[in-house]
Structure formats: C-alpha cells, structure tokens
Amino acid sequence: MGLMSSPWPVDWTGWGPYMPPGYHLIWGWRIAAAVFLTALGSMTMLLAAFYDVRGKVQRMVKINIAAGWVFILAALAFFIIDLGRPERAGNIIFIGYPNGRLAQSWMDWGVLFLSGMVIWGIIDLAIIYIPSLAKAVLGRYVRTTQVVLDFLIMLTGIAATVYTAFLFAAAGGKSYWWNGSLPLLWLASGIAYGSAFSLFVARFFEKVPATVTVKTDGGASELVHVLHELSWIDLLGEIFEGFGWAIFIAVALANHYLSSLNLYELLFGTYAPYFWGFVISLGVAIPLLLEIALLRVNPLSRTAAIIIPIIFLAVMIGGYSLRYVVIATAYFHSPITPFYSAEPQWGPWWG
C-alpha cells in the first residue's frame, strides 16, 4: 500500500536472508497515523454525539464534532498519501463498489465507514453552526434529525475504529496480526483517546459558572459531573486497553511460530523501548494513575488543570505509539538458518 520507508544503503548484521524491519515496512508511520487519527476522530465524535443526545456540555459537543471531523479528514489524507498511486484512491469507490469488492475487502468497508463519518459530520456541523439554514430546511424536525445523526455517528464511529483490526487480520502472511484481540485493543484504546480529548476540551473550553463552589449552581454541578464521567470513561478505556494487550500477547504466543518472533521484538527486542516506554508506561500506566487521582479532587481545581493536560498528552503519544508498534513489529524478519522450517503461511480461512 505504501512505499518502502528505508532506501539503500541498509546495514544489518547476522547471516542468512535477514532484512531489518525498516526496509520491509510496507505499512509504516503514515498508516499508523491514519489508524490513530481514525480512532481519535471517531471516538471524539462519538462522545460528542453521546452528550448531545443527553443535552449536556454543548460547547464541548460543538468543538468535538468539528475536531473529530478534521481528524477523520486527516486520516483519509494519510491513507491516500501512503498509496503507491494516490491518484487512484477513488477507484475503490467508483470501480470497486460496482464490481462487488465491498463483499470481499475490509479496505472497501473502511472507505464506507470513513465516508459515513465525513457525511454525518458535514450535516451535523451545518445544523450546529448554521441553525438558520437547518431551521429553514428541516423546520420542526431539527432536533429529531440531530438525534438520528447522533446515533448514526455513534454506530459508524465504532465501526470505523475497529475495521482496521479486521483489515490487518485479513493480511495474508502476517500471522502476528491474526489475533482476535485486535478489535478489543483498537476499541478500548480509541475510547481512551476520545475521552482524554473530551476531558481536555470540557475542562478548558466549556463555560464555567462564576460561582463554582456553590452546590446549588446547576451549571457547575453538571460540568463537574461530566468531567468525572469522562475521567471514568478514560480510566475504563485504559484498563481494557491493558486487558487487550494481555490477550494479544497470549494469542500471539499461541499463534503461528513466526508471530512469536515478532512478539519477542515487541517485548524484548528492537521495539521494546517503544512498547514499555511509550505504549505501556506513558500511554496506559501514567494516565491510569492520574485518572484515579483526578477522581479524588475537584475537576475544576488548579490541581486538575495540571493533571488533565498531562493525561491528554500521555494518551495521545501512547496512542500513536500503540498503533505504530503493532504495525511495525509484524514486518520484523529474523535470520533464517538452513535447518529452519520455511513452510508457507496460508491464511486460516484457506484451510
């Protein structure tokens, strides 16, 4: 799908047909960015729709819809740029769909889901930011239309977030990706991205009433409740992400023997510093501990104003690193000896 990321000259050590991961990275940092932005945009819009249905934190809803829509467009841009022939990107729709590719390719489904997010976003943005136009076109059905859009955004957002997990699982010759825990890992981490972004937006951009210490102040009480709710969502996302990693590792160990070689590079080899440093420590452990601390303080306090940006940055950096290491380690090749079993890796659906 993309160009090789490291041209000649390439130095490596060892013997046999050993190629370093950077040389064989067909899907590299651009696809990792696309997959990360897809999850971030989808879950950001999903949480906006979730709170819009409930009629809460409307400023956060407006910002989330706009930002999430931009993230989805950026994801599509990265997907297209990574193509060997970017100018042919439209063939997926104009040639693939009429010829039945939708039933055969997860990539086609992905284009459908991402296009859906773009279309729902355009309509929702028009309703939110051009209310006079929405009123003229929809009349008294403006709110009904918006609620329908909110549910479409939530359903399509989940599909857009997890479809790349199935896309990787369908990649022949990569037993490392034949892992049933990938959808869980993708969805849990995506929820963490969206909730961390929403928490940051709600804390710093939502209107805070002048007297926030008075319990009878409905606005302040609602905002505090939403901030605590988003903290819980992010905390649960981090917990399930950790659980997803545990299952991913267990399945990789039990999978085809070549997947264990990739797993070794993830846990102890070339990519171990990225995995333990960025993905686990920065992306899971630190946000999890800070979310627990945040739940014990007033989210409108100065302490929370320091904690929330740290959570946001940690989750974003860890989130991109997660997508990158899962993609990159699948391309690692170890030295092949003359006595090494080199049987072809056929997909499990081929029997």
DRENDO-1510 file (C-alpha; in Angstrom, 1 decimal, always signed):
<recs>
REC; n; res; u; v; w
REC; 1; MET; +0.0; +0.0; +0.0 .
REC; 2; GLY; +2.9; +2.4; +0.7 .
REC; 3; LEU; +6.4; +2.9; -0.4 .
REC; 4; MET; +9.3; +1.2; +1.4 .
REC; 5; SER; +10.4; +3.6; +4.2 .
REC; 6; SER; +14.2; +3.0; +4.2 .
REC; 7; PRO; +16.0; +3.0; +0.9 .
REC; 8; TRP; +19.5; +1.7; +0.2 .
REC; 9; PRO; +22.1; +1.6; +1.6 .
REC; 10; VAL; +20.8; -0.5; +4.5 .
REC; 11; ASP; +23.3; -2.1; +7.0 .
REC; 12; TRP; +22.5; -5.2; +9.0 .
REC; 13; THR; +24.3; -7.9; +10.9 .
REC; 14; GLY; +23.7; -11.6; +11.1 .
REC; 15; TRP; +23.7; -14.2; +8.5 .
REC; 16; GLY; +21.1; -15.6; +6.1 .
REC; 17; PRO; +18.5; -13.5; +4.3 .
REC; 18; TYR; +18.0; -11.1; +7.2 .
REC; 19; MET; +16.3; -7.8; +6.5 .
REC; 20; PRO; +15.9; -5.2; +9.2 .
REC; 21; PRO; +12.3; -4.1; +9.9 .
REC; 22; GLY; +12.7; -0.6; +8.4 .
REC; 23; TYR; +13.5; -2.0; +5.0 .
REC; 24; HIS; +10.3; -4.1; +4.7 .
REC; 25; LEU; +7.9; -1.6; +6.3 .
REC; 26; ILE; +5.2; -1.7; +3.6 .
REC; 27; TRP; +2.8; -0.1; +6.1 .
REC; 28; GLY; +4.7; +2.4; +8.3 .
REC; 29; TRP; +4.3; +5.6; +10.2 .
REC; 30; ARG; +1.8; +7.1; +7.7 .
REC; 31; ILE; -0.6; +4.1; +8.1 .
REC; 32; ALA; -0.1; +4.2; +11.9 .
REC; 33; ALA; -1.0; +7.9; +11.9 .
REC; 34; ALA; -4.1; +7.2; +9.7 .
REC; 35; VAL; -5.3; +4.4; +12.0 .
REC; 36; PHE; -4.6; +6.5; +15.1 .
REC; 37; LEU; -6.5; +9.6; +13.7 .
REC; 38; THR; -9.4; +7.4; +12.6 .
REC; 39; ALA; -9.8; +6.1; +16.2 .
REC; 40; LEU; -9.3; +9.6; +17.7 .
REC; 41; GLY; -11.7; +11.3; +15.3 .
REC; 42; SER; -14.3; +8.5; +15.5 .
REC; 43; MET; -14.4; +8.4; +19.3 .
REC; 44; THR; -14.2; +12.2; +19.7 .
REC; 45; MET; -17.3; +12.5; +17.5 .
REC; 46; LEU; -19.0; +9.5; +19.3 .
REC; 47; LEU; -18.6; +11.2; +22.7 .
REC; 48; ALA; -19.9; +14.5; +21.2 .
REC; 49; ALA; -23.0; +12.6; +19.9 .
REC; 50; PHE; -23.4; +10.8; +23.3 .
REC; 51; TYR; -23.5; +14.1; +25.2 .
REC; 52; ASP; -25.6; +15.8; +22.6 .
REC; 53; VAL; -28.3; +13.2; +22.9 .
REC; 54; ARG; -28.3; +13.9; +26.7 .
REC; 55; GLY; -28.3; +17.7; +26.1 .
REC; 56; LYS; -25.1; +18.3; +28.1 .
REC; 57; VAL; -21.9; +20.4; +27.6 .
REC; 58; GLN; -22.9; +21.8; +24.3 .
REC; 59; ARG; -19.7; +23.8; +23.8 .
REC; 60; MET; -17.7; +20.6; +24.1 .
REC; 61; VAL; -20.1; +18.9; +21.7 .
REC; 62; LYS; -19.5; +21.6; +19.1 .
REC; 63; ILE; -15.8; +21.5; +19.4 .
REC; 64; ASN; -15.7; +17.7; +19.4 .
REC; 65; ILE; -17.7; +17.4; +16.3 .
REC; 66; ALA; -15.6; +19.9; +14.4 .
REC; 67; ALA; -12.3; +18.5; +15.7 .
REC; 68; GLY; -13.3; +14.9; +15.1 .
REC; 69; TRP; -14.4; +15.7; +11.6 .
REC; 70; VAL; -11.0; +17.2; +10.9 .
REC; 71; PHE; -9.2; +14.2; +12.4 .
REC; 72; ILE; -11.2; +11.9; +10.1 .
REC; 73; LEU; -10.2; +14.0; +7.0 .
REC; 74; ALA; -6.6; +13.9; +8.2 .
REC; 75; ALA; -6.8; +10.1; +8.5 .
REC; 76; LEU; -8.2; +9.8; +4.9 .
REC; 77; ALA; -5.4; +12.1; +3.7 .
REC; 78; PHE; -2.7; +9.8; +5.3 .
REC; 79; PHE; -4.4; +6.7; +3.8 .
REC; 80; ILE; -4.4; +8.3; +0.3 .
REC; 81; ILE; -0.8; +9.7; +0.6 .
REC; 82; ASP; +0.5; +6.2; +1.5 .
REC; 83; LEU; -0.9; +4.7; -1.6 .
REC; 84; GLY; +1.6; +3.8; -4.3 .
REC; 85; ARG; -0.6; +5.6; -6.7 .
REC; 86; PRO; -2.6; +8.2; -4.7 .
REC; 87; GLU; -4.4; +9.5; -7.8 .
REC; 88; ARG; -6.2; +6.1; -8.0 .
REC; 89; ALA; -7.7; +6.3; -4.5 .
REC; 90; GLY; -11.2; +7.0; -6.0 .
REC; 91; ASN; -11.1; +3.6; -7.8 .
REC; 92; ILE; -12.1; +1.9; -4.5 .
REC; 93; ILE; -15.5; +3.7; -4.8 .
REC; 94; PHE; -16.0; +4.1; -8.5 .
REC; 95; ILE; -14.6; +0.8; -9.7 .
REC; 96; GLY; -14.5; -1.4; -6.5 .
REC; 97; TYR; -18.1; -1.0; -5.3 .
REC; 98; PRO; -19.8; -1.6; -8.7 .
REC; 99; ASN; -17.7; -4.8; -9.1 .
REC; 100; GLY; -18.6; -6.3; -5.8 .
REC; 101; ARG; -15.4; -5.5; -3.9 .
REC; 102; LEU; -17.4; -4.4; -0.8 .
REC; 103; ALA; -18.2; -8.0; +0.0 .
REC; 104; GLN; -14.5; -9.0; -0.4 .
REC; 105; SER; -12.4; -6.3; +1.1 .
REC; 106; TRP; -12.2; -4.7; +4.5 .
REC; 107; MET; -10.4; -1.7; +2.9 .
REC; 108; ASP; -13.6; -1.0; +0.9 .
REC; 109; TRP; -15.6; -1.3; +4.1 .
REC; 110; GLY; -13.2; +1.2; +5.8 .
REC; 111; VAL; -13.7; +3.7; +3.0 .
REC; 112; LEU; -17.5; +3.3; +3.5 .
REC; 113; PHE; -17.2; +3.9; +7.3 .
REC; 114; LEU; -14.9; +6.8; +7.0 .
REC; 115; SER; -17.0; +8.4; +4.3 .
REC; 116; GLY; -20.0; +7.9; +6.5 .
REC; 117; MET; -18.3; +9.8; +9.3 .
REC; 118; VAL; -17.4; +12.6; +6.9 .
REC; 119; ILE; -21.0; +12.9; +5.6 .
REC; 120; TRP; -22.6; +12.7; +9.1 .
REC; 121; GLY; -20.1; +15.3; +10.3 .
REC; 122; ILE; -20.9; +17.7; +7.5 .
REC; 123; ILE; -24.7; +17.5; +8.2 .
REC; 124; ASP; -24.2; +17.8; +12.0 .
REC; 125; LEU; -21.8; +20.8; +11.6 .
REC; 126; ALA; -24.3; +22.5; +9.4 .
REC; 127; ILE; -27.1; +22.0; +12.0 .
REC; 128; ILE; -24.8; +23.2; +14.8 .
REC; 129; TYR; -23.1; +26.2; +13.2 .
REC; 130; ILE; -25.8; +27.3; +10.7 .
REC; 131; PRO; -29.0; +27.0; +12.7 .
REC; 132; SER; -31.0; +29.3; +10.5 .
REC; 133; LEU; -30.3; +27.1; +7.5 .
REC; 134; ALA; -31.2; +24.0; +9.5 .
REC; 135; LYS; -34.4; +25.6; +10.6 .
REC; 136; ALA; -35.3; +26.6; +7.0 .
REC; 137; VAL; -34.7; +23.1; +5.6 .
REC; 138; LEU; -35.8; +20.9; +8.5 .
REC; 139; GLY; -38.4; +23.0; +10.2 .
REC; 140; ARG; -39.6; +21.5; +13.5 .
REC; 141; TYR; -37.6; +18.3; +12.8 .
REC; 142; VAL; -34.2; +19.9; +13.5 .
REC; 143; ARG; -33.8; +18.2; +16.9 .
REC; 144; THR; -35.1; +14.9; +15.6 .
REC; 145; THR; -32.7; +14.9; +12.7 .
REC; 146; GLN; -29.8; +15.7; +15.1 .
REC; 147; VAL; -30.6; +12.9; +17.4 .
REC; 148; VAL; -30.8; +10.5; +14.5 .
REC; 149; LEU; -27.4; +11.8; +13.3 .
REC; 150; ASP; -26.0; +11.3; +16.8 .
REC; 151; PHE; -26.9; +7.6; +16.8 .
REC; 152; LEU; -25.5; +7.2; +13.3 .
REC; 153; ILE; -22.3; +8.8; +14.4 .
REC; 154; MET; -22.0; +6.5; +17.4 .
REC; 155; LEU; -22.6; +3.4; +15.3 .
REC; 156; THR; -20.4; +4.4; +12.4 .
REC; 157; GLY; -17.7; +5.6; +14.8 .
REC; 158; ILE; -17.4; +2.2; +16.4 .
REC; 159; ALA; -17.2; +0.5; +13.0 .
REC; 160; ALA; -14.6; +3.0; +11.7 .
REC; 161; THR; -12.5; +2.4; +14.8 .
REC; 162; VAL; -12.3; -1.4; +14.7 .
REC; 163; TYR; -12.4; -2.1; +11.0 .
REC; 164; THR; -8.6; -1.7; +10.6 .
REC; 165; ALA; -8.2; -4.5; +13.1 .
REC; 166; PHE; -10.1; -6.8; +10.7 .
REC; 167; LEU; -8.1; -5.4; +7.8 .
REC; 168; PHE; -4.8; -6.4; +9.5 .
REC; 169; ALA; -6.2; -9.8; +10.4 .
REC; 170; ALA; -7.1; -10.4; +6.7 .
REC; 171; ALA; -3.5; -9.7; +5.6 .
REC; 172; GLY; -2.0; -12.9; +4.3 .
REC; 173; GLY; +1.4; -14.0; +5.5 .
REC; 174; LYS; +1.3; -11.9; +8.7 .
REC; 175; SER; +0.4; -14.4; +11.5 .
REC; 176; TYR; +1.2; -11.7; +14.1 .
REC; 177; TRP; -1.9; -9.9; +13.0 .
REC; 178; TRP; -4.1; -13.0; +13.1 .
REC; 179; ASN; -5.2; -12.0; +16.6 .
REC; 180; GLY; -8.8; -11.9; +17.7 .
REC; 181; SER; -8.0; -9.4; +20.5 .
REC; 182; LEU; -7.1; -6.6; +18.0 .
REC; 183; PRO; -10.7; -5.2; +17.8 .
REC; 184; LEU; -10.8; -5.0; +21.6 .
REC; 185; LEU; -7.4; -3.4; +21.7 .
REC; 186; TRP; -8.4; -0.9; +19.0 .
REC; 187; LEU; -11.7; +0.0; +20.5 .
REC; 188; ALA; -10.5; +0.3; +24.1 .
REC; 189; SER; -7.6; +2.5; +23.2 .
REC; 190; GLY; -9.8; +4.5; +20.9 .
REC; 191; ILE; -12.2; +5.2; +23.7 .
REC; 192; ALA; -9.2; +6.4; +25.8 .
REC; 193; TYR; -8.2; +8.8; +23.1 .
REC; 194; GLY; -11.6; +10.2; +22.7 .
REC; 195; SER; -12.3; +10.6; +26.4 .
REC; 196; ALA; -8.9; +12.2; +27.0 .
REC; 197; PHE; -9.5; +14.7; +24.3 .
REC; 198; SER; -13.1; +15.4; +25.5 .
REC; 199; LEU; -11.9; +15.8; +29.1 .
REC; 200; PHE; -9.3; +18.4; +28.0 .
REC; 201; VAL; -11.9; +20.3; +25.9 .
REC; 202; ALA; -14.6; +20.2; +28.6 .
REC; 203; ARG; -12.2; +21.4; +31.3 .
REC; 204; PHE; -10.7; +24.3; +29.4 .
REC; 205; PHE; -13.3; +25.3; +26.9 .
REC; 206; GLU; -16.7; +24.6; +28.5 .
REC; 207; LYS; -18.3; +27.6; +30.1 .
REC; 208; VAL; -17.8; +27.5; +33.9 .
REC; 209; PRO; -20.3; +29.5; +36.1 .
REC; 210; ALA; -18.7; +32.3; +38.1 .
REC; 211; THR; -19.5; +30.6; +41.5 .
REC; 212; VAL; -18.3; +27.1; +41.1 .
REC; 213; THR; -18.2; +26.3; +44.8 .
REC; 214; VAL; -22.0; +26.6; +45.4 .
REC; 215; LYS; -23.6; +23.2; +45.2 .
REC; 216; THR; -26.9; +24.7; +44.1 .
REC; 217; ASP; -25.3; +26.0; +40.9 .
REC; 218; GLY; -26.7; +23.6; +38.3 .
REC; 219; GLY; -24.1; +24.6; +35.7 .
REC; 220; ALA; -21.1; +23.9; +37.8 .
REC; 221; SER; -22.6; +20.7; +39.2 .
REC; 222; GLU; -23.3; +19.4; +35.7 .
REC; 223; LEU; -19.8; +20.2; +34.5 .
REC; 224; VAL; -18.2; +18.6; +37.4 .
REC; 225; HIS; -20.4; +15.5; +36.9 .
REC; 226; VAL; -19.4; +15.4; +33.2 .
REC; 227; LEU; -15.7; +15.8; +33.9 .
REC; 228; HIS; -15.9; +12.9; +36.5 .
REC; 229; GLU; -17.8; +10.8; +34.0 .
REC; 230; LEU; -15.2; +11.4; +31.3 .
REC; 231; SER; -12.5; +10.5; +33.8 .
REC; 232; TRP; -14.2; +7.2; +34.5 .
REC; 233; ILE; -14.6; +6.5; +30.7 .
REC; 234; ASP; -10.9; +7.2; +30.2 .
REC; 235; LEU; -10.0; +5.1; +33.2 .
REC; 236; LEU; -12.0; +2.1; +31.9 .
REC; 237; GLY; -10.6; +2.6; +28.5 .
REC; 238; GLU; -7.0; +2.3; +29.9 .
REC; 239; ILE; -8.0; -0.8; +32.0 .
REC; 240; PHE; -9.5; -2.5; +29.0 .
REC; 241; GLU; -6.5; -1.5; +26.8 .
REC; 242; GLY; -4.2; -3.2; +29.3 .
REC; 243; PHE; -6.5; -6.2; +29.3 .
REC; 244; GLY; -6.4; -6.2; +25.5 .
REC; 245; TRP; -2.6; -6.2; +25.5 .
REC; 246; ALA; -2.6; -9.2; +27.8 .
REC; 247; ILE; -4.9; -11.2; +25.5 .
REC; 248; PHE; -2.9; -10.0; +22.4 .
REC; 249; ILE; +0.3; -11.3; +23.9 .
REC; 250; ALA; -1.3; -14.6; +24.9 .
REC; 251; VAL; -2.8; -15.2; +21.5 .
REC; 252; ALA; +0.4; -14.2; +19.7 .
REC; 253; LEU; +2.3; -16.8; +21.8 .
REC; 254; ALA; -0.2; -19.5; +20.9 .
REC; 255; ASN; -0.4; -18.5; +17.2 .
REC; 256; HIS; +1.9; -19.4; +14.3 .
REC; 257; TYR; +5.5; -19.7; +15.3 .
REC; 258; LEU; +6.6; -16.7; +13.3 .
REC; 259; SER; +4.3; -14.5; +15.4 .
REC; 260; SER; +6.3; -15.3; +18.5 .
REC; 261; LEU; +9.4; -13.9; +16.8 .
REC; 262; ASN; +7.6; -10.6; +16.2 .
REC; 263; LEU; +6.3; -10.7; +19.8 .
REC; 264; TYR; +9.9; -11.1; +21.1 .
REC; 265; GLU; +10.9; -8.0; +19.2 .
REC; 266; LEU; +8.0; -6.1; +20.7 .
REC; 267; LEU; +8.6; -7.2; +24.3 .
REC; 268; PHE; +12.4; -7.6; +24.5 .
REC; 269; GLY; +14.0; -6.6; +21.2 .
REC; 270; THR; +14.1; -3.7; +18.8 .
REC; 271; TYR; +10.7; -2.2; +19.7 .
REC; 272; ALA; +10.8; -3.0; +23.4 .
REC; 273; PRO; +11.8; +0.6; +24.4 .
REC; 274; TYR; +8.8; +2.0; +22.4 .
REC; 275; PHE; +6.4; -0.6; +23.8 .
REC; 276; TRP; +7.4; -0.4; +27.5 .
REC; 277; GLY; +8.3; +3.3; +27.5 .
REC; 278; PHE; +5.7; +4.9; +25.3 .
REC; 279; VAL; +2.8; +2.4; +25.0 .
REC; 280; ILE; +2.6; +0.9; +28.4 .
REC; 281; SER; +4.2; +3.5; +30.7 .
REC; 282; LEU; +3.2; +6.7; +29.0 .
REC; 283; GLY; +0.0; +5.5; +27.3 .
REC; 284; VAL; -1.5; +3.3; +29.9 .
REC; 285; ALA; +0.1; +3.4; +33.4 .
REC; 286; ILE; +0.6; +7.1; +33.8 .
REC; 287; PRO; -2.9; +8.1; +32.6 .
REC; 288; LEU; -4.5; +5.4; +34.7 .
REC; 289; LEU; -2.8; +6.6; +37.9 .
REC; 290; LEU; -3.6; +10.2; +37.1 .
REC; 291; GLU; -7.2; +9.4; +36.3 .
REC; 292; ILE; -7.5; +7.8; +39.7 .
REC; 293; ALA; -6.0; +10.9; +41.3 .
REC; 294; LEU; -8.3; +13.1; +39.3 .
REC; 295; LEU; -11.4; +11.3; +40.6 .
REC; 296; ARG; -10.3; +12.3; +44.1 .
REC; 297; VAL; -10.1; +16.0; +43.5 .
REC; 298; ASN; -12.4; +18.8; +42.2 .
REC; 299; PRO; -12.0; +18.6; +38.4 .
REC; 300; LEU; -12.4; +22.4; +38.3 .
REC; 301; SER; -9.5; +22.9; +40.7 .
REC; 302; ARG; -5.9; +24.1; +39.8 .
REC; 303; THR; -4.6; +20.6; +40.6 .
REC; 304; ALA; -7.0; +19.2; +37.9 .
REC; 305; ALA; -5.9; +21.9; +35.5 .
REC; 306; ILE; -2.4; +20.4; +35.7 .
REC; 307; ILE; -3.4; +16.8; +35.7 .
REC; 308; ILE; -5.7; +16.9; +32.7 .
REC; 309; PRO; -3.2; +18.2; +30.1 .
REC; 310; ILE; -0.7; +15.6; +31.2 .
REC; 311; ILE; -3.3; +12.9; +30.7 .
REC; 312; PHE; -4.2; +14.3; +27.3 .
REC; 313; LEU; -0.5; +14.4; +26.1 .
REC; 314; ALA; +0.3; +11.0; +27.5 .
REC; 315; VAL; -2.7; +9.3; +26.0 .
REC; 316; MET; -2.1; +10.9; +22.5 .
REC; 317; ILE; +1.6; +10.0; +22.4 .
REC; 318; GLY; +1.0; +6.5; +23.8 .
REC; 319; GLY; -1.9; +6.0; +21.4 .
REC; 320; TYR; +0.1; +6.7; +18.3 .
REC; 321; SER; +2.9; +4.6; +19.6 .
REC; 322; LEU; +0.5; +1.7; +20.1 .
REC; 323; ARG; -0.7; +1.7; +16.5 .
REC; 324; TYR; +2.9; +2.1; +15.2 .
REC; 325; VAL; +4.4; -0.8; +17.1 .
REC; 326; VAL; +1.6; -3.2; +16.3 .
REC; 327; ILE; +2.1; -2.4; +12.6 .
REC; 328; ALA; +5.9; -2.2; +12.6 .
REC; 329; THR; +6.7; -5.4; +14.5 .
REC; 330; ALA; +4.7; -7.5; +12.1 .
REC; 331; TYR; +7.4; -6.8; +9.5 .
REC; 332; PHE; +10.3; -8.0; +11.5 .
REC; 333; HIS; +12.3; -10.9; +9.9 .
REC; 334; SER; +14.7; -12.9; +11.9 .
REC; 335; PRO; +17.7; -14.8; +10.4 .
REC; 336; ILE; +16.7; -18.0; +8.6 .
REC; 337; THR; +19.1; -20.9; +9.0 .
REC; 338; PRO; +19.3; -23.9; +6.6 .
REC; 339; PHE; +17.5; -26.0; +9.2 .
REC; 340; TYR; +14.7; -23.5; +9.7 .
REC; 341; SER; +11.1; -24.6; +8.7 .
REC; 342; ALA; +10.1; -22.3; +5.9 .
REC; 343; GLU; +6.6; -23.6; +5.2 .
REC; 344; PRO; +4.3; -21.0; +3.6 .
REC; 345; GLN; +1.9; -19.1; +6.0 .
REC; 346; TRP; -1.5; -19.5; +4.5 .
REC; 347; GLY; -4.4; -17.7; +6.0 .
REC; 348; PRO; -6.6; -19.7; +8.4 .
REC; 349; TRP; -9.6; -19.3; +6.0 .
REC; 350; TRP; -7.7; -21.2; +3.3 .
REC; 351; GLY; -7.7; -24.4; +5.3 .
</recs>
